[in-house]
Amino acid sequence: MAQVLNRMGYGLRKVVKPKPQKKFHKPMISSTTSKNLSRNQQTSLKLKPLSMDCKATVNIGGYSRGGKTRGDNQAEGHDMRCTEKYTPCGIIDEDSGQLFYINFGSSSYKTRDFIVDTLIKWWKTMTPEQKQDTELIQIKVDNGPESSGVRTQLKKRMVEFVDLLNIPIQLLYYPPYHSKYNNPIEGCWDIIDQHWNGGAKLVDVEVMLSWASNMTWKSLYPILSLSKTVYQKGISLTKKAMKQVESRLQRNPLLPKWDILIQPL
Protein backbone atom coordinates (compact mmCIF):
# COMPACT_ATOMS: atom_id res chain seq x y z
CA MET A 1 0.00 0.00 0.00
CA ALA A 2 2.90 2.37 0.76
CA GLN A 3 4.42 1.77 -2.68
CA VAL A 4 1.08 2.46 -4.37
CA LEU A 5 0.67 5.73 -2.48
CA ASN A 6 4.21 6.79 -3.41
CA ARG A 7 3.57 6.14 -7.09
CA MET A 8 0.41 8.23 -6.91
CA GLY A 9 2.34 11.14 -5.42
CA TYR A 10 1.09 10.92 -1.85
CA GLY A 11 3.54 11.44 1.00
CA LEU A 12 3.79 12.21 4.67
CA ARG A 13 3.83 15.79 5.78
CA LYS A 14 4.10 17.57 9.11
CA VAL A 15 0.88 18.98 10.50
CA VAL A 16 1.31 22.74 10.84
CA LYS A 17 0.13 24.15 14.14
CA PRO A 18 -2.61 26.71 13.47
CA LYS A 19 -1.71 30.25 14.41
CA PRO A 20 -4.24 32.51 16.16
CA GLN A 21 -5.62 35.39 14.18
CA LYS A 22 -4.23 38.86 14.76
CA LYS A 23 -7.67 40.48 14.81
CA PHE A 24 -10.09 38.97 17.27
CA HIS A 25 -13.79 39.45 17.56
CA LYS A 26 -15.34 39.55 20.97
CA PRO A 27 -16.91 36.17 21.66
CA MET A 28 -20.62 35.68 22.03
CA ILE A 29 -20.16 34.77 25.67
CA SER A 30 -19.23 38.35 26.58
CA SER A 31 -22.59 39.75 25.50
CA THR A 32 -24.51 36.95 27.14
CA THR A 33 -22.71 36.94 30.44
CA SER A 34 -22.92 40.70 30.91
CA LYS A 35 -26.48 40.20 32.16
CA ASN A 36 -25.11 39.96 35.68
CA LEU A 37 -24.88 43.75 35.71
CA SER A 38 -27.95 45.91 35.49
CA ARG A 39 -28.55 47.98 32.40
CA ASN A 40 -27.75 51.21 34.22
CA GLN A 41 -24.47 49.80 35.52
CA GLN A 42 -23.39 48.66 32.05
CA THR A 43 -23.83 52.13 30.61
CA SER A 44 -22.24 54.04 33.50
CA LEU A 45 -19.27 51.89 34.51
CA LYS A 46 -15.96 52.40 32.74
CA LEU A 47 -15.00 48.91 31.61
CA LYS A 48 -11.43 47.58 31.45
CA PRO A 49 -11.55 44.31 29.42
CA LEU A 50 -8.49 42.14 29.91
CA SER A 51 -7.24 38.94 28.36
CA MET A 52 -5.08 36.75 30.58
CA ASP A 53 -3.35 33.41 30.15
CA CYS A 54 -0.25 31.43 31.14
CA LYS A 55 2.16 30.07 28.56
CA ALA A 56 3.85 26.70 28.59
CA THR A 57 6.80 26.35 30.94
CA VAL A 58 10.14 27.45 29.44
CA ASN A 59 13.25 25.37 30.16
CA ILE A 60 16.55 27.16 30.75
CA GLY A 61 19.80 25.49 29.69
CA GLY A 62 21.73 24.01 26.81
CA TYR A 63 18.79 21.86 25.71
CA SER A 64 16.31 24.71 25.64
CA ARG A 65 13.95 24.95 22.64
CA GLY A 66 14.39 21.25 21.88
CA GLY A 67 18.17 21.47 21.47
CA LYS A 68 17.89 23.56 18.30
CA THR A 69 19.81 26.77 17.73
CA ARG A 70 21.57 28.82 15.06
CA GLY A 71 24.96 30.45 14.86
CA ASP A 72 28.03 29.50 16.83
CA ASN A 73 26.15 28.51 19.98
CA GLN A 74 25.94 24.71 19.90
CA ALA A 75 22.94 23.30 21.71
CA GLU A 76 22.95 20.04 23.62
CA GLY A 77 21.53 17.05 21.80
CA HIS A 78 20.12 15.35 24.89
CA ASP A 79 17.92 16.59 27.69
CA MET A 80 20.04 16.76 30.84
CA ARG A 81 16.96 17.40 32.99
CA CYS A 82 17.45 21.10 33.59
CA THR A 83 16.09 22.23 36.94
CA GLU A 84 15.61 25.93 36.12
CA LYS A 85 12.22 26.64 34.58
CA TYR A 86 10.02 29.70 34.16
CA THR A 87 6.31 30.11 33.46
CA PRO A 88 5.16 33.30 31.66
CA CYS A 89 1.81 34.80 32.59
CA GLY A 90 0.56 37.68 30.42
CA ILE A 91 -2.15 40.33 30.59
CA ILE A 92 -3.38 42.29 27.58
CA ASP A 93 -5.94 45.06 27.15
CA GLU A 94 -8.60 43.99 24.64
CA ASP A 95 -9.72 47.50 23.71
CA SER A 96 -6.33 48.93 22.86
CA GLY A 97 -4.63 45.63 22.08
CA GLN A 98 -1.62 46.68 24.14
CA LEU A 99 0.41 44.11 26.00
CA PHE A 100 0.60 45.47 29.50
CA TYR A 101 2.45 42.90 31.51
CA ILE A 102 4.33 39.58 31.40
CA ASN A 103 5.35 37.97 34.67
CA PHE A 104 7.88 35.13 34.60
CA GLY A 105 7.44 32.82 37.55
CA SER A 106 10.45 30.83 38.71
CA SER A 107 8.22 27.95 39.80
CA SER A 108 7.22 25.49 37.09
CA TYR A 109 3.69 25.27 38.51
CA LYS A 110 0.83 27.39 37.20
CA THR A 111 -0.81 27.87 40.56
CA ARG A 112 -3.80 30.05 41.39
CA ASP A 113 -1.68 32.20 43.70
CA PHE A 114 0.75 32.90 40.85
CA ILE A 115 -2.10 34.11 38.63
CA VAL A 116 -3.54 36.49 41.23
CA ASP A 117 -0.09 37.78 42.19
CA THR A 118 0.46 38.60 38.52
CA LEU A 119 -2.74 40.65 38.56
CA ILE A 120 -1.55 42.52 41.65
CA LYS A 121 1.79 43.34 40.03
CA TRP A 122 0.03 44.46 36.86
CA TRP A 123 -2.22 46.79 38.86
CA LYS A 124 0.83 48.42 40.48
CA THR A 125 2.15 49.34 37.02
CA MET A 126 -1.01 51.33 36.24
CA THR A 127 -0.88 55.09 36.51
CA PRO A 128 -3.17 56.90 38.99
CA GLU A 129 -5.18 58.25 36.06
CA GLN A 130 -5.69 54.75 34.65
CA LYS A 131 -6.75 53.42 38.03
CA GLN A 132 -9.22 56.24 38.51
CA ASP A 133 -10.62 55.66 35.03
CA THR A 134 -11.37 51.99 35.78
CA GLU A 135 -14.69 51.11 37.40
CA LEU A 136 -15.07 47.50 36.27
CA ILE A 137 -12.41 44.95 35.32
CA GLN A 138 -13.51 42.18 33.00
CA ILE A 139 -11.04 39.30 32.71
CA LYS A 140 -11.34 36.65 30.01
CA VAL A 141 -9.40 33.47 30.74
CA ASP A 142 -9.42 29.90 29.55
CA ASN A 143 -11.10 27.12 31.47
CA GLY A 144 -7.85 25.34 32.29
CA PRO A 145 -7.16 23.47 35.53
CA GLU A 146 -5.17 26.35 37.07
CA SER A 147 -7.79 29.07 36.40
CA SER A 148 -11.09 27.20 36.38
CA GLY A 149 -14.10 28.76 38.06
CA VAL A 150 -14.45 25.82 40.43
CA ARG A 151 -11.03 26.23 42.06
CA THR A 152 -11.43 27.27 45.68
CA GLN A 153 -8.06 28.97 46.16
CA LEU A 154 -8.48 31.06 43.02
CA LYS A 155 -11.88 32.36 44.11
CA LYS A 156 -10.57 33.17 47.59
CA ARG A 157 -7.63 35.15 46.19
CA MET A 158 -9.83 36.94 43.65
CA VAL A 159 -12.21 38.07 46.40
CA GLU A 160 -9.26 39.45 48.35
CA PHE A 161 -7.99 41.18 45.20
CA VAL A 162 -11.38 42.82 44.63
CA ASP A 163 -11.46 44.14 48.18
CA LEU A 164 -7.92 45.47 47.76
CA LEU A 165 -8.82 47.37 44.60
CA ASN A 166 -12.37 48.29 45.70
CA ILE A 167 -13.39 47.65 42.08
CA PRO A 168 -15.74 44.88 40.86
CA ILE A 169 -14.22 42.14 38.72
CA GLN A 170 -16.06 39.92 36.27
CA LEU A 171 -14.48 36.58 35.34
CA LEU A 172 -15.46 35.21 31.93
CA TYR A 173 -14.31 31.76 30.89
CA TYR A 174 -14.05 30.49 27.33
CA PRO A 175 -15.76 27.21 26.46
CA PRO A 176 -13.49 24.18 26.03
CA TYR A 177 -11.18 24.32 22.97
CA HIS A 178 -12.15 27.94 22.19
CA SER A 179 -9.50 29.90 24.08
CA LYS A 180 -6.71 29.04 21.65
CA TYR A 181 -8.48 30.74 18.75
CA ASN A 182 -10.36 33.56 20.51
CA ASN A 183 -8.16 34.71 23.38
CA PRO A 184 -6.03 37.70 22.17
CA ILE A 185 -3.16 36.83 24.53
CA GLU A 186 -2.49 33.73 22.42
CA GLY A 187 -1.22 36.00 19.64
CA CYS A 188 1.45 37.35 21.99
CA TRP A 189 2.68 33.87 22.82
CA ASP A 190 2.92 33.14 19.11
CA ILE A 191 5.24 36.14 18.65
CA ILE A 192 7.50 35.01 21.50
CA ASP A 193 7.66 31.52 20.00
CA GLN A 194 8.73 33.02 16.68
CA HIS A 195 11.59 34.82 18.46
CA TRP A 196 12.76 31.79 20.39
CA ASN A 197 12.28 29.28 17.58
CA GLY A 198 14.45 31.45 15.35
CA GLY A 199 17.55 30.02 17.01
CA ALA A 200 17.70 31.43 20.52
CA LYS A 201 19.58 29.39 23.08
CA LEU A 202 18.07 30.22 26.45
CA VAL A 203 21.13 29.53 28.55
CA ASP A 204 20.14 31.82 31.45
CA VAL A 205 17.43 34.15 32.69
CA GLU A 206 19.02 37.26 31.18
CA VAL A 207 18.84 35.80 27.67
CA MET A 208 15.21 34.78 28.17
CA LEU A 209 14.20 38.26 29.34
CA SER A 210 16.23 39.90 26.57
CA TRP A 211 14.41 37.98 23.84
CA ALA A 212 11.03 38.60 25.47
CA SER A 213 11.70 42.34 25.80
CA ASN A 214 12.49 42.63 22.08
CA MET A 215 9.06 41.46 20.98
CA THR A 216 6.45 44.05 20.03
CA TRP A 217 2.67 43.89 20.11
CA LYS A 218 0.84 46.73 18.39
CA SER A 219 4.25 48.45 18.02
CA LEU A 220 4.72 48.49 21.81
CA TYR A 221 7.19 46.67 24.02
CA PRO A 222 5.91 44.66 27.00
CA ILE A 223 6.51 45.32 30.68
CA LEU A 224 8.43 42.37 32.14
CA SER A 225 8.92 41.16 35.69
CA LEU A 226 10.60 38.16 37.28
CA SER A 227 9.12 36.40 40.27
CA LYS A 228 11.29 34.24 42.53
CA THR A 229 8.40 33.08 44.70
CA VAL A 230 7.99 29.30 44.91
CA TYR A 231 4.28 28.48 45.08
CA GLN A 232 2.83 25.43 46.74
CA LYS A 233 0.48 23.14 44.86
CA GLY A 234 -2.71 21.54 46.09
CA ILE A 235 -3.99 24.40 48.29
CA SER A 236 -7.75 24.21 48.79
CA LEU A 237 -10.32 25.59 51.22
CA THR A 238 -12.60 23.75 53.57
CA LYS A 239 -16.35 23.68 53.02
CA LYS A 240 -16.89 26.12 55.88
CA ALA A 241 -14.41 28.61 54.45
CA MET A 242 -15.84 28.20 50.96
CA LYS A 243 -19.31 29.20 52.14
CA GLN A 244 -18.02 32.65 53.04
CA VAL A 245 -16.22 32.99 49.70
CA GLU A 246 -19.17 31.68 47.70
CA SER A 247 -21.45 34.26 49.31
CA ARG A 248 -19.36 36.98 47.61
CA LEU A 249 -19.76 35.47 44.13
CA GLN A 250 -22.61 36.41 41.80
CA ARG A 251 -22.95 33.62 39.26
CA ASN A 252 -24.89 33.93 36.05
CA PRO A 253 -27.88 31.53 36.25
CA LEU A 254 -27.33 30.50 32.63
CA LEU A 255 -23.56 30.06 32.91
CA PRO A 256 -22.76 29.60 36.61
CA LYS A 257 -19.27 28.18 36.02
CA TRP A 258 -18.27 30.53 33.18
CA ASP A 259 -19.50 33.93 34.35
CA ILE A 260 -18.68 35.12 37.88
CA LEU A 261 -19.05 38.68 39.17
CA ILE A 262 -17.33 39.74 42.40
CA GLN A 263 -18.37 42.97 44.10
CA PRO A 264 -16.16 44.69 46.69
CA LEU A 265 -17.31 45.06 50.26
Beta strands, then each sheet from edge to edge (+ up, - down):
strand 1: 47-54
strand 2: 58-59
strand 3: 85-93
strand 4: 99-105
strand 5: 136-141
strand 6: 169-173
strand 7: 223-227
strand 8: 249-251
strand 9: 259-262
sheet 1: 2+ 3- 1+ 5+ 6+ 9- 8+
sheet 2: 2+ 3- 4+ 7+
end
